[in-house]
């Protein structure tokens, strides 16, 4: 019930921000969620032995999210990560610390930067990128419970099954096709289906990757701030993969969108 109540509050707010919210509000919320999720990621990385990125990591994340020259910013983020690794008392962990810093910044704030760029193309594409994961998660839950027999990745997430994963793709694609029919009517249906399927699969991989990080740190949830969902990183893990993949596809095939 807590999970449903949290979703009922968050989904309309996210939909308003994406489709009708002013740009400053959209970017502010993205930044705030990114900072919270990065802090949760930082705790996971710290539990695995890396020195925590802390405030420098958050500042680097905001720079990646908001500065105009994305390529240069990514290079600078990697340089800052290596520089901060100099403070490591155990040099056998310096590579882990530098890599963890750069990964966390690019993983979270890089994905949110793609969300800004995707919204600039068309807010409905960003909404579809979120919807494909939301609908997919719901379909996976019920299909997996009813028909799940074959484990998808038992060493990472024992509850997930291949049947649930297939149900997720089908559910995500169907909801996306209906959404696009009314709100992206000029986009060819085959393209919508292909993009939605790719986004859903990417989102499922993102979910597994976040589970991998948590399992490696012996943590069940990334946090406890969202009743029924765990932490903010737990809630956005699928979108951190689905949004960049859909944005990339629209950049590669702009004529179809």
N, C-alpha and C positions, 0 to 999 in steps of 0.2 A: 504493500500500500504506500509506503514511503517513497518507493521508486516511482510509482505512478504520479503521486502528488508533486514530486520534484519536477517530473517531465511536464506536467500540466502547467506549471509556473514558467518553466524555462523556454519551452518550445514557442509559445506565442511571443515572448519577448525577443527571442532570436529572430523569428520570422519578421517581426516589425523592424528590428534593427537592419536586417538585410534588405528588405523590400521598401521600407519607407523612412527609416531613421536618417537623420542628418549625418553627413560624413564624419563630423567631429565626434558624434556620439558612437558611431560604428567603430571608429579607430580607437576611441578611448576604451570601449568595452573589450575590443580585441587585445589591446595592450594590457588591461587589467587581468583578463583571463590568462594571457600569455605569461605574465609575471607570476601568478599563482601556480600555474602548471609547471613553470620552470623551477620554482622553489621545491615543488614536489619531486620533480625529476632530480634536482640537486641532492635531495635527501636520499633518493635511491642510489645515485652515483656514490655518495659518501658512504653508504652502507656497504658498497662493494670495494671500498678501499681508495677511491679517488679523493683528492682534496676538493672540498666543495667550492664551487665557483662564486657563490654569494652575490654581493652587490655588483662586482665587475661583470659577472655573467648577465645580470639583469640589464645593466646599462648597455652591454653589447647587443642584447636581444632587442632592446628598444631602438638601437641604431639600425639594426638589420630591418626592423619593421618599418621605420619611418624615413630613412635617408634615401635620396634619389638614386645613387649609384650602387646598385645591388652587388655587382661583381667585386668592386673595390672593398665594400664593406665586409664581404665574406672573407676575403684575403686578410683584412685587418683583424677580424674575429679570430682566425686561426693564429695569427701572430700574437695577439693578446693572450690566447690560451696557452701558447708555448712560453710566453714571458712569465705568466703567473705560475707555471709549473716549476720555475726556478726556486720557489719557496719550499718545494717538497723536501722534507728531511731525508726521505728515502728515495734515492734517484732511480731505483728499480721501478718506481711507480710514477715517474714523471711523464712517461708517454701516455699512461692511462689518464692522468690528470688533464694533460693538454687535449687529448682526444675527447675526453668526457665533456670538457668545456665547450669545444667546437661543436660536437654532436648535439648537445642540449640546445645551444643557441639556434643552430640551423634547423634542427628537428622541429622545434616549437615555433620560433619566431619566423623562420623561413616559410613554414606552411601558412602561417597567418599573413605573411606578405603576399603569398599566392592568393589568399582569400581577398585581399584588397584589390589585387590586379584582376581577379575573376569578377568581382562585383563591378569593376569599371567596364568590363566587357558587357555584362548584363546581369543585374541583380538576380534574375531568375535562374541563371546558371549556378550561381553560388548557392541559392536555395536548393536547387536540385542536388548539388554536391553534398549538402547536409542531409537532405531527405533520403538519398540513396543509402546512407548509413543508418539513419533512424529506422526506416522501414525495414531494412535488412536485418538489423539487430532484433526487432520485434518478431519478424518471420523466423529467424534462426532459433529464437527462444522456444516458440511453440512447435515448430517442425522438429527441432532437436528433441524436445521432450516427448513428442508423440511417436517419432519414427527413428530417432537416433540410435544407431547400433555400432557404427564404425568410427573409432576415435580419429580425430583430425590431427592433433599434435599432443598426445598424452603427456609428454615430458614438459610441455609448456603450459597447456590449459586442458586438464583432464576432462572437463565437462563438454568441450566442443566436439561435434561430430561432423563427418562429411555430409550427412543428410541435412543437418542444420545449416551448413555452409551453402549447400545447393539451394535450400529454401530461402536463405538470405539473398542470394543472387536473384532468384525469381521474384521475391517480394520487392526488392529494391528496384528492379527493372520495371515491374508492373506499375508501381507507384510513380516512378519517374516518367514513364510513358504517358500516364494519365495527366500528370502535372504539365508535361511539355505540350500535350495536345491542346490544352486550354491557354497556357501562358507562354509557350514558345511555338506557336502554331506554324511558323514558316520553316522550322528546322525539320529536315527529313526524319521520319520515324526510325529508319535503320540506324542513322547516326546517333539518335537519342539512345536507342537500345545498346549500341556498342559502347558509348560513353558511360552510360549508367552501369553496365556490366563491369567495365574496367574500374570505375570508381568504387563499386561495391567490393570487388575482389581486393582492390588496394586497401580499402577500409578494413576488411577482415584481416589482411596481413598486418596492418597497423595495430589492430587489437592484439594480435598474437605477439607482435614485437614488444608492446608495452607490458604484456604478461611475462614475456621473457625477462625484461629488465627487473620487474618486481620479484619474480621467482629467484633470479640470481641474487637478489638482496634479501631473500626470505621475508618478503612483505606481501600481504594479501591485497591491500589497497594502497593507492598512492597518497591517500589522505582520508579525511572524514568530514569534510565540509559540506558535502552534498548527500543528504539522507537517502539511503537506498542505492546510491551510485558510487560511494567512496569519495575520491578526490576529483578535482577538475581534470587532471590528466587522464583519469579513468573514463571520464565522460567524453573527452574530445579526441581520444587516441585514434579512433577510426577516421575522423575528419582530418587529422593531421597527415593522413596518407591519401584520402579520397580527394581532397581539395587540390593538392598539387598535381595529381594525375589528371584530373579533369581540366585544370587550367592548361597543362601541357598539351593535352589533346586539342583543345581549342586554339592554341597557338600554332600547332602543326597543321591543323585542318581548319583554318579560319573561314574558308568559303562555305563550309558545311553548317556553320553555326550562325 
